[in-house]
Amino acid sequence: MSRSLRLTRRAEASLTEIARWTIENFGLRQAESYEAELLDRCEGILNGEAHSQSCAVLMDDVEDLRFIRAGEHFLVFLEQPDEVIIVDILHSRCDLPHHVAALIALKNEGL
């Protein structure tokens, strides 16, 4: 049985913002290339080809959230038997533990 890939509304909004910023600063071609790189990394997660880390390395009591670097961003996701849910896409300069804590709160509310 193959799994599906789903982006939360938060992740979709982040992807849109990344594309907008990249277009403004580097042009459409670079934005398309970078979006493809991020989505390829999502596919790698889905296919089990990408090495990710548990968010437990960032904070205690995190059981199922994982993250992986993709370009200048981190993909934060849940890996389930039937699907991979990309919860958010965060810039590499962000306070990752702080953002993960907020995502955990959202996850506990049902994403």
DSSP file (Angstrom, degrees, kcal/mol; ACC not computed):
  #  RESIDUE AA STRUCTURE BP1 BP2  ACC     N-H-->O    O-->H-N    N-H-->O    O-->H-N    TCO  KAPPA ALPHA  PHI   PSI    X-CA   Y-CA   Z-CA
    1    1 A M              0   0    0      0, 0.0     2,-0.2     0, 0.0     0, 0.0   0.000 360.0 360.0 360.0 127.4    0.0    0.0    0.0
    2    2 A S        -     0   0    0      1,-0.1     2,-0.2    80,-0.0    45,-0.1  -0.595 360.0-129.0 -88.9 150.0    1.5    3.3   -1.0
    3    3 A R        -     0   0    0     -2,-0.2    80,-0.3    43,-0.2     2,-0.3  -0.545  16.3-132.6 -92.6 160.7    1.2    6.4    1.2
    4    4 A S  E     -a   83   0A   0     78,-1.9    80,-2.7    -2,-0.2     2,-0.4  -0.718  11.4-128.7-108.8 163.8    0.0    9.8    0.3
    5    5 A L  E     +a   84   0A   0     -2,-0.3     2,-0.4    78,-0.2    80,-0.2  -0.937  26.2 179.7-113.6 133.1    1.5   13.2    0.9
    6    6 A R  E     -a   85   0A   0     78,-2.7    80,-3.1    -2,-0.4     2,-0.5  -0.999  15.8-153.6-135.7 137.0   -0.5   16.0    2.4
    7    7 A L  E     -a   86   0A   0     -2,-0.4    80,-0.2    78,-0.2    78,-0.1  -0.915  21.8-129.5-104.6 134.0    0.5   19.6    3.3
    8    8 A T     >  -     0   0    0     78,-2.5     4,-2.6    -2,-0.5     5,-0.2  -0.265  31.0-103.4 -69.2 168.0   -1.4   21.3    6.1
    9    9 A R  H  > S+     0   0    0    102,-0.2     4,-2.7     1,-0.2     5,-0.2   0.890 125.5  54.8 -59.1 -37.8   -2.9   24.8    5.4
   10   10 A R  H  > S+     0   0    0      2,-0.2     4,-2.3     1,-0.2    79,-0.2   0.926 109.2  45.9 -61.6 -45.7    0.0   26.2    7.4
   11   11 A A  H  > S+     0   0    0     76,-0.4     4,-2.6    75,-0.3    -2,-0.2   0.893 112.4  50.9 -65.8 -40.3    2.6   24.4    5.2
   12   12 A E  H  X S+     0   0    0     -4,-2.6     4,-2.3     2,-0.2    -2,-0.2   0.916 110.7  48.9 -62.6 -42.3    0.8   25.5    2.0
   13   13 A A  H  X S+     0   0    0     -4,-2.7     4,-2.4     2,-0.2    -2,-0.2   0.897 111.4  49.9 -64.2 -39.7    0.8   29.1    3.3
   14   14 A S  H  X S+     0   0    0     -4,-2.3     4,-2.7     2,-0.2    -2,-0.2   0.919 110.1  50.2 -63.8 -43.1    4.6   28.8    4.1
   15   15 A L  H  X S+     0   0    0     -4,-2.6     4,-2.2     1,-0.2    -2,-0.2   0.899 111.3  49.1 -62.5 -40.9    5.3   27.4    0.6
   16   16 A T  H  X S+     0   0    0     -4,-2.3     4,-2.6     2,-0.2    -1,-0.2   0.917 112.0  48.1 -63.3 -44.2    3.4   30.3   -1.0
   17   17 A E  H  X S+     0   0    0     -4,-2.4     4,-2.7     2,-0.2     5,-0.2   0.894 110.5  51.4 -64.9 -40.5    5.2   32.8    1.1
   18   18 A I  H  X S+     0   0    0     -4,-2.7     4,-2.5     2,-0.2    -1,-0.2   0.924 111.9  47.3 -61.2 -44.2    8.6   31.2    0.3
   19   19 A A  H  X S+     0   0    0     -4,-2.2     4,-2.6     2,-0.2    -2,-0.2   0.924 112.3  49.4 -63.7 -44.9    7.7   31.4   -3.4
   20   20 A R  H  X S+     0   0    0     -4,-2.6     4,-2.3     1,-0.2    -2,-0.2   0.935 113.8  45.4 -59.5 -47.9    6.6   35.0   -3.2
   21   21 A W  H  X S+     0   0    0     -4,-2.7     4,-2.0     1,-0.2     5,-0.2   0.904 113.4  49.8 -63.4 -42.2    9.7   36.0   -1.4
   22   22 A T  H  X>S+     0   0    0     -4,-2.5     4,-3.3    -5,-0.2     5,-0.9   0.895 109.9  50.6 -66.9 -39.6   12.0   34.1   -3.8
   23   23 A I  H  X5S+     0   0    0     -4,-2.6     4,-1.3     3,-0.2    -1,-0.2   0.942 112.0  48.0 -60.9 -46.9   10.3   35.7   -6.8
   24   24 A E  H  <5S+     0   0    0     -4,-2.3    -2,-0.2    -5,-0.2    -1,-0.2   0.845 124.6  30.1 -62.6 -34.4   10.7   39.2   -5.4
   25   25 A N  H  <5S+     0   0    0     -4,-2.0    -2,-0.2    -5,-0.2    -1,-0.2   0.746 138.9  12.6-100.2 -26.6   14.4   38.6   -4.5
   26   26 A F  H  <5S-     0   0    0     -4,-3.3     4,-0.4    -5,-0.2    -3,-0.2   0.468 103.8-107.1-132.9  -6.0   15.6   36.1   -7.1
   27   27 A G     X< -     0   0    0     -4,-1.3     4,-2.0    -5,-0.9    -1,-0.2  -0.117  37.7 -69.8  98.0 164.7   13.0   35.8   -9.9
   28   28 A L  H  > S+     0   0    0      1,-0.2     4,-2.7     2,-0.2     5,-0.2   0.879 124.6  56.0 -62.7 -42.9   10.5   33.4  -11.1
   29   29 A R  H  > S+     0   0    0      1,-0.2     4,-2.1     2,-0.2    -1,-0.2   0.920 110.5  44.8 -60.1 -44.7   12.9   30.8  -12.4
   30   30 A Q  H  > S+     0   0    0     -4,-0.4     4,-2.8     2,-0.2    -1,-0.2   0.887 111.8  53.4 -66.8 -38.3   14.7   30.5   -9.0
   31   31 A A  H  X S+     0   0    0     -4,-2.0     4,-2.5     2,-0.2    -2,-0.2   0.920 110.6  46.6 -62.1 -43.5   11.4   30.3   -7.2
   32   32 A E  H  X S+     0   0    0     -4,-2.7     4,-2.1     2,-0.2    -1,-0.2   0.902 113.3  49.4 -64.7 -40.7   10.2   27.5   -9.4
   33   33 A S  H  X S+     0   0    0     -4,-2.1     4,-1.9    -5,-0.2    -2,-0.2   0.916 113.2  45.8 -64.2 -44.2   13.5   25.7   -8.9
   34   34 A Y  H  X S+     0   0    0     -4,-2.8     4,-2.4     2,-0.2    -2,-0.2   0.893 110.9  52.1 -69.6 -39.5   13.4   26.1   -5.2
   35   35 A E  H  X S+     0   0    0     -4,-2.5     4,-2.6    -5,-0.2     5,-0.2   0.916 109.7  50.5 -61.0 -41.9    9.8   25.0   -4.9
   36   36 A A  H  X S+     0   0    0     -4,-2.1     4,-2.4     1,-0.2    -1,-0.2   0.887 108.8  52.4 -62.4 -38.5   10.7   21.9   -6.9
   37   37 A E  H  X S+     0   0    0     -4,-1.9     4,-1.9     2,-0.2    -2,-0.2   0.920 111.0  46.6 -63.2 -44.1   13.6   21.2   -4.5
   38   38 A L  H  X S+     0   0    0     -4,-2.4     4,-1.8     1,-0.2    -2,-0.2   0.923 114.4  46.7 -64.2 -44.0   11.3   21.5   -1.5
   39   39 A L  H  X S+     0   0    0     -4,-2.6     4,-2.2     1,-0.2    -2,-0.2   0.843 108.7  55.3 -69.4 -32.4    8.7   19.2   -3.1
   40   40 A D  H  X S+     0   0    0     -4,-2.4     4,-2.2     2,-0.2    -1,-0.2   0.895 106.6  51.2 -63.4 -39.4   11.3   16.7   -4.1
   41   41 A R  H  X S+     0   0    0     -4,-1.9     4,-2.1     2,-0.2    -2,-0.2   0.886 107.6  53.2 -64.9 -37.5   12.4   16.5   -0.5
   42   42 A C  H  X S+     0   0    0     -4,-1.8     4,-2.5     1,-0.2    -2,-0.2   0.921 109.1  48.8 -60.6 -43.7    8.8   15.9    0.5
   43   43 A E  H  X S+     0   0    0     -4,-2.2     4,-2.4     1,-0.2     6,-0.2   0.879 107.7  55.3 -63.6 -38.0    8.7   13.0   -2.0
   44   44 A G  H  <>S+     0   0    0     -4,-2.2     5,-2.7     2,-0.2     6,-1.0   0.891 108.6  47.8 -61.6 -39.9   11.9   11.7   -0.6
   45   45 A I  H ><5S+     0   0    0     -4,-2.1     3,-1.4     4,-0.2    -2,-0.2   0.948 111.6  50.5 -62.6 -48.6   10.3   11.6    2.9
   46   46 A L  H 3<5S+     0   0    0     -4,-2.5    -2,-0.2     1,-0.3   -43,-0.2   0.867 113.8  44.5 -57.5 -39.9    7.3    9.9    1.4
   47   47 A N  T 3<5S-     0   0    0     -4,-2.4    -1,-0.3    -5,-0.1    -2,-0.2   0.417 113.5-115.1 -88.6   1.2    9.4    7.2   -0.3
   48   48 A G  T < 5S+     0   0    0     -3,-1.4    -3,-0.2    -4,-0.4    -2,-0.1   0.717  85.1 116.4  74.1  20.4   11.7    6.7    2.7
   49   49 A E      < +     0   0    0     -5,-2.7     2,-0.4    -6,-0.2    -4,-0.2   0.442  53.9  79.9 -99.5  -2.4   14.7    8.0    0.8
   50   50 A A  S    S-     0   0    0     -6,-1.0     2,-0.7    -5,-0.1    -2,-0.0  -0.899  74.3-132.3-114.2 135.2   15.4   11.1    3.1
   51   51 A H        +     0   0    0     -2,-0.4     2,-0.2     2,-0.0    -6,-0.1  -0.746  35.8 173.2 -87.0 115.7   17.2   11.0    6.4
   52   52 A S        -     0   0    0     -2,-0.7     2,-0.3    16,-0.1    16,-0.2  -0.681  22.4-131.3-116.7 172.1   15.2   12.9    9.0
   53   53 A Q  E     -B   67   0A   0     14,-2.7    14,-2.7    -2,-0.2     2,-0.2  -0.916  23.2-109.8-123.4 150.7   15.5   13.5   12.7
   54   54 A S  E >   -B   66   0A   0     -2,-0.3     3,-1.7    12,-0.2    12,-0.3  -0.545  22.9-128.9 -72.5 142.0   13.0   13.3   15.5
   55   55 A C  G >> S+     0   0    0     10,-2.6     3,-1.7     1,-0.3     4,-1.4   0.581  99.5  87.3 -67.1  -7.5   12.0   16.6   17.0
   56   56 A A  G 34 S+     0   0    0      9,-0.4    -1,-0.3     1,-0.3     5,-0.1   0.725  76.1  65.9 -63.1 -21.1   12.8   14.9   20.3
   57   57 A V  G <4 S+     0   0    0     -3,-1.7    -1,-0.3     1,-0.2    -2,-0.2   0.697 106.2  43.4 -71.6 -16.7   16.4   16.0   19.8
   58   58 A L  T <4 S-     0   0    0     -3,-1.7     2,-0.3     1,-0.3    -2,-0.2   0.766 129.3  -4.7 -95.2 -32.4   15.1   19.6   20.1
   59   59 A M  S >< S-     0   0    0     -4,-1.4     3,-0.5     3,-0.1    -1,-0.3  -0.990  74.4 -95.0-160.7 158.0   12.8   19.1   23.1
   60   60 A D  T 3  S+     0   0    0     -2,-0.3     3,-0.1     1,-0.2    -3,-0.0  -0.280  97.0  30.8 -73.6 161.9   11.4   16.6   25.5
   61   61 A D  T 3  S+     0   0    0      1,-0.2     2,-0.6    -5,-0.1    -1,-0.2   0.779  76.9 131.9  61.9  32.0    8.0   14.9   25.0
   62   62 A V    <   +     0   0    0     -3,-0.5    -1,-0.2     1,-0.2    -6,-0.2  -0.954  22.5 165.4-111.9 113.0    7.9   15.0   21.2
   63   63 A E        +     0   0    0     -2,-0.6    -1,-0.2    -3,-0.1    -7,-0.1   0.887  67.5  12.9 -97.0 -44.0    7.0   11.6   20.0
   64   64 A D  S    S+     0   0    0    -10,-0.1    15,-0.7    -9,-0.1     2,-0.3   0.563  89.7 103.7-121.6  -8.6    6.1   11.7   16.4
   65   65 A L  E     - C   0  78A   0     13,-0.1   -10,-2.6    11,-0.0    -9,-0.4  -0.575  46.5-177.4 -76.5 140.0    7.1   15.0   14.8
   66   66 A R  E     -BC  54  77A   0     11,-2.8    11,-2.6   -12,-0.3     2,-0.3  -0.864   9.0-158.2-130.1 164.1   10.2   14.9   12.6
   67   67 A F  E     -BC  53  76A   0    -14,-2.7   -14,-2.7    -2,-0.3     2,-0.3  -0.983   7.2-176.0-144.1 157.6   12.2   17.4   10.7
   68   68 A I  E     - C   0  75A   0      7,-1.5     7,-2.8    -2,-0.3     2,-0.3  -0.989  29.8-112.4-150.7 144.6   14.6   17.5    7.8
   69   69 A R  E     + C   0  74A   0     -2,-0.3     2,-0.3     5,-0.2     5,-0.2  -0.594  30.8 177.2 -79.0 139.2   16.7   20.2    6.1
   70   70 A A  E >   - C   0  73A   0      3,-3.5     3,-1.8    -2,-0.3     2,-0.3  -0.847  61.9 -56.5-142.8 103.0   15.7   21.2    2.6
   71   71 A G  T 3  S-     0   0    0     -2,-0.3    -1,-0.1     1,-0.3   -37,-0.0  -0.468 121.4 -17.1  62.3-125.6   17.7   24.1    1.2
   72   72 A E  T 3  S+     0   0    0     -2,-0.3    20,-2.9    -3,-0.1    21,-0.3   0.136 129.7  70.6 -95.3  18.3   17.4   27.0    3.5
   73   73 A H  E <  S-CD  70  91A   0     -3,-1.8    -3,-3.5    18,-0.3     2,-0.4  -0.862  70.1-130.9-132.9 163.9   14.3   25.5    5.2
   74   74 A F  E     -CD  69  90A   0     16,-3.4    16,-2.7    -2,-0.3     2,-0.6  -0.966  15.9-146.3-112.7 133.0   13.2   22.7    7.6
   75   75 A L  E     -CD  68  89A   0     -7,-2.8    -7,-1.5    -2,-0.4     2,-0.5  -0.890  13.7-161.2 -93.8 123.8   10.3   20.5    6.7
   76   76 A V  E     +CD  67  88A   0     12,-2.7    11,-2.3    -2,-0.6    12,-1.6  -0.926  25.4 160.8-106.9 128.4    8.5   19.6    9.9
   77   77 A F  E     -CD  66  86A   0    -11,-2.6   -11,-2.8    -2,-0.5     2,-0.4  -0.935  41.2-128.3-148.3 163.8    6.3   16.5    9.4
   78   78 A L  E     -CD  65  85A   0      7,-2.4     7,-2.6    -2,-0.3     2,-0.6  -0.957  22.3-150.8-111.7 132.9    4.3   13.6   10.8
   79   79 A E  E     + D   0  84A   0    -15,-0.7     5,-0.2    -2,-0.4    -2,-0.0  -0.929  23.0 172.0-108.7 116.1    5.0   10.2    9.3
   80   80 A Q        -     0   0    0      3,-2.7     3,-0.2    -2,-0.6    -2,-0.0  -0.795  46.0-105.3-119.8 162.5    1.9    7.9    9.5
   81   81 A P  S    S+     0   0    0      0, 0.0     3,-0.1     0, 0.0    -1,-0.1   0.854 119.1  28.9 -57.0 -35.9    1.4    4.5    8.0
   82   82 A D  S    S+     0   0    0      1,-0.2   -78,-1.9   -79,-0.1     2,-0.3   0.569 128.2  12.2-104.2 -10.4   -1.0    5.8    5.3
   83   83 A E  E     -a    4   0A   0    -80,-0.3    -3,-2.7    -3,-0.2     2,-0.5  -0.997  56.0-130.6-160.3 159.7    0.4    9.3    4.8
   84   84 A V  E     -aD   5  79A   0    -80,-2.7   -78,-2.7    -2,-0.3     2,-0.6  -0.978  25.8-157.4-111.3 126.9    3.1   11.9    5.4
   85   85 A I  E     -aD   6  78A   0     -7,-2.6    -7,-2.4    -2,-0.5     2,-0.8  -0.920   7.6-149.3-109.6 114.5    1.7   15.2    6.6
   86   86 A I  E     -aD   7  77A   0    -80,-3.1   -78,-2.5    -2,-0.6   -75,-0.3  -0.746  16.7-175.5 -80.0 111.9    4.0   18.2    6.1
   87   87 A V  E     -     0   0A   0    -11,-2.3   -76,-0.4    -2,-0.8     2,-0.3   0.893  58.1 -22.4 -81.1 -42.2    3.0   20.3    9.1
   88   88 A D  E     - D   0  76A   0    -12,-1.6   -12,-2.7   -78,-0.1     2,-0.5  -0.984  48.2-131.0-162.6 164.1    5.1   23.4    8.3
   89   89 A I  E     - D   0  75A   0     -2,-0.3     2,-0.4   -79,-0.2   -14,-0.2  -0.982  32.8-171.7-124.3 114.8    8.1   24.7    6.4
   90   90 A L  E     - D   0  74A   0    -16,-2.7   -16,-3.4    -2,-0.5     2,-0.1  -0.851  26.4-109.5-116.1 142.6   10.3   26.8    8.5
   91   91 A H  E >   - D   0  73A   0     -2,-0.4     3,-1.8   -18,-0.2   -18,-0.3  -0.381  29.1-121.3 -66.9 146.7   13.4   28.9    7.6
   92   92 A S  T 3  S+     0   0    0    -20,-2.9     4,-0.2     1,-0.3   -19,-0.1   0.700 110.4  57.9 -64.8 -19.8   16.7   27.6    8.9
   93   93 A R  T 3  S+     0   0    0    -21,-0.3    -1,-0.3     2,-0.1   -20,-0.1   0.474  85.3 105.7 -88.8  -1.7   17.4   30.7   10.9
   94   94 A C  S <  S-     0   0    0     -3,-1.8     2,-1.6     1,-0.1    -4,-0.0  -0.240  90.2 -97.1 -73.3 166.6   14.2   30.4   12.9
   95   95 A D     >  -     0   0    0      1,-0.2     4,-2.2     2,-0.1     3,-0.4  -0.682  45.6-170.0 -80.8  87.6   14.1   29.4   16.6
   96   96 A L  H  > S+     0   0    0     -2,-1.6     4,-2.9     1,-0.2     5,-0.2   0.876  78.1  50.9 -56.5 -47.6   13.3   25.8   15.7
   97   97 A P  H  > S+     0   0    0      0, 0.0     4,-2.2     0, 0.0    -1,-0.2   0.906 111.1  50.4 -58.2 -39.4   12.5   24.5   19.2
   98   98 A H  H  > S+     0   0    0     -3,-0.4     4,-1.7     2,-0.2    -2,-0.2   0.938 113.9  43.9 -62.1 -47.0   10.1   27.5   19.7
   99   99 A H  H  X S+     0   0    0     -4,-2.2     4,-2.3     1,-0.2    -1,-0.2   0.873 111.6  53.4 -68.0 -37.5    8.3   26.8   16.5
  100  100 A V  H  X S+     0   0    0     -4,-2.9     4,-2.5    -5,-0.2    -1,-0.2   0.908 106.2  53.8 -63.3 -41.0    8.1   23.1   17.1
  101  101 A A  H  X S+     0   0    0     -4,-2.2     4,-1.8    -5,-0.2    -1,-0.2   0.911 109.9  47.5 -59.2 -42.2    6.5   23.7   20.5
  102  102 A A  H  X S+     0   0    0     -4,-1.7     4,-2.0     1,-0.2    -1,-0.2   0.888 111.2  51.0 -66.1 -38.6    3.9   25.8   18.8
  103  103 A L  H  X S+     0   0    0     -4,-2.3     4,-2.9     2,-0.2    -2,-0.2   0.866 106.5  54.6 -67.0 -35.6    3.3   23.1   16.1
  104  104 A I  H  X S+     0   0    0     -4,-2.5     4,-2.6     2,-0.2    -1,-0.2   0.918 106.9  51.2 -62.9 -42.4    2.9   20.5   18.9
  105  105 A A  H  X S+     0   0    0     -4,-1.8     4,-0.8     1,-0.2    -2,-0.2   0.920 112.4  46.2 -60.5 -43.3    0.2   22.6   20.4
  106  106 A L  H ><>S+     0   0    0     -4,-2.0     5,-2.4     2,-0.2     3,-0.6   0.905 110.6  52.9 -64.6 -41.7   -1.5   22.8   17.1
  107  107 A K  H ><5S+     0   0    0     -4,-2.9     3,-1.8     1,-0.3    -2,-0.2   0.907 106.0  53.5 -59.7 -42.4   -1.1   19.0   16.5
  108  108 A N  H 3<5S+     0   0    0     -4,-2.6    -1,-0.3     1,-0.3    -2,-0.2   0.727 106.4  53.4 -66.3 -21.0   -2.7   18.3   19.8
  109  109 A E  T <<5S-     0   0    0     -4,-0.8    -1,-0.3    -3,-0.6    -2,-0.2   0.402 132.5 -92.4 -90.9   1.0   -5.7   20.5   18.7
  110  110 A G  T < 5       0   0    0     -3,-1.8    -3,-0.2    -4,-0.2    -2,-0.2   0.666 360.0 360.0  99.9  19.2   -6.0   18.4   15.6
  111  111 A L      <       0   0    0     -5,-2.4  -102,-0.2    -8,-0.1    -1,-0.2   0.498 360.0 360.0  54.5 360.0   -3.8   20.4   13.2
